[in-house]
C-alpha cells in the first residue's frame, strides 16, 4: 500500500481447513470460519481423494477486505481444493484488499490447490501472500491464474496496483521465493515484466523430474501462450503469459493432466464444477 493511503474497514474473513486420512478416505476434520468464507460438502469422485469447493459468497473483494485461508493436509491424506468460479477484485478508492493463504502439507500427503482464475478489475488495489509449507515426502500441485483488467471488454487494469508474493518451503528451508508487483499498469509492457500480456499464470508441482520438464516444453510448442518451465530441486515451476484467460486455463489443465500421474499416482480427473 502506498504511503498515506488509508486502509478502510471491509469484510474480514477467515477459513481454517484440516484434512486427515481416516480408513479408506480423506475427511475434513477441521472446518472453522468467520465472515464470508465457507466450503461445500466434500465430494469423492475418485475414491479416497477429498474434493472440496471453497466459496466466497460476496463474489469478490473490494478495498479494505481481508481474506485469510489456512489449510493443513495430514500424513497420508489427499485433498483437491478448487472454487466454483472466478475470484474478483473490484475497483478501490485507495484501500488494499488483502489475501493471505497458508498451505501446509505433511509427509506422505497430497494437496492440489486449483482455484479458478482471479480477475482484477480496473482500479483494483490488491495484495496476495501465499506460503506453501511442505514436509519431506509431501506432494503438492497448485496454480494461480491472474487476469489484469478485462481484455474481452477492452478494459485495461491501469490505474490498478497489485502485489503478489509466493513462497515454497521444504522442512523449513526456502525452495522458491517469488514476487510480482504491478504499479498503475506501468509494468505490463516491459520485456522483463508481463510483455503487454494481461493474463499470467504459475503452476507449481512437486515432486517432479527432468523428464517432466521435457514433457512440458514439448507442450509449449503449441504456441498458444508464452511458457517457461524451471526445475528447482524437485519443485517444477511453469510460468505462462497469454492474452486470454481461457487459453491460460486450458494450458494449465493440460500441464496438470501430464504431471498428475507422476506426483499423485492417479490420472487427472477434472472437478465437476469446472464443467458448469
Secondary structure, DSSP 8 states (H G I E B T S, - for coil): --TT-------EEEEEEEEEEETTEEEEEEEEEESS-EE---B-TTTT-EEEEEE-TT-SB-TT-EEEEEEEE-TT-EEEEEESS-EEE---SS--EEEEEEEEE-TT-EEEE----EEE-TT-EEEEEEEEEE-TT-EEEEEEEEEESBGGGTB--TT-EEEEEEEEEETTEEEEEEEEEEETTTTSSSTTTTTT-SEEEEEEEES--HHHHHHHHHHHTT-SSEEEEEEETTEEEEEEEES-HHHHHHHHHHHHHHHHHHHHSS-----GGGG-
